[in-house]
Amino acid sequence: MKRQIALIACALFLGFSAVPVSAQESDDLKDLIQQVYDLAVQGHEQRNPILLLQAAEILILHPEIQVIDALGAEDEEDSPNYFDALSLLDAAEGYTPIDLFKWRKKIDHLRADATFYQEMTVKGSSIQAKNFDLPPNSSKRLTKPFYANHKVILLLRKGYDLQLSVYNPHAEVLHQTADERECLIRVPVTETGDFGIEIANLSNSRKRCLLMIENALE
């Protein structure tokens, strides 16, 4: 009962709060997103259910971390979604020996909590995140609506040889960057419309990357 009361209280706070997050809160949230990404990468590579459960639990407790909702952001067949708690739990269950009862019980509890949090509406500022796996010399194009009088921050974290571009609703390049460690683009949105986001792999090898999109009122 106490657990349910705490969940409901959190839901009410997040569901009706329209206060933008501070710069420090935004940085903290980005750190959590990076932590989820790292846990999910290691969890899948090592087939380690504990790491995937830890990643899922962070997402469940922080519904302000959302999956990027954009045309073209759908999962590739061989690329798992690191920012969907239920997908992480499904993978953890597949990696868990059936005789480990305590882990099955943990997965069931987290699955119930994930369903609860997915029904919540988070207002105000949030950060959307998505992992991508790009073949050599390829690109990924997303289409996402942005709204006038908002400031959109796009952060692409990766290794090297990736380029991030943003196009306005008229298919004109607004910003483009290809920094070595991470690509950061700030877009003051002056018109409402469907904007293009493109991640290009400029190398001859496959690249994994993490894209974050923060959208807040000016």
Secondary structure, DSSP 4 states (H G I P E B T S, - for coil): -HHHHHHHHHHHHHHH--PPPPHHHHHHHHHHHHHHHHHHHHHHHHT-HHHHHHHHHHHHH-TTEEE---BT-PPPTT---TT-HHHHHHHHHHHS-TT-HHHHHHHHHHHHHHHHHHT----S-EEEEEEEEE-TT-EEEEEEEE-TTEEEEEEEE-SSSEEEEEE-TTS-EEEEE--SSEEEEEEEE-S-EEEEEEEEE-SSS-EEEEEEEEEEE-
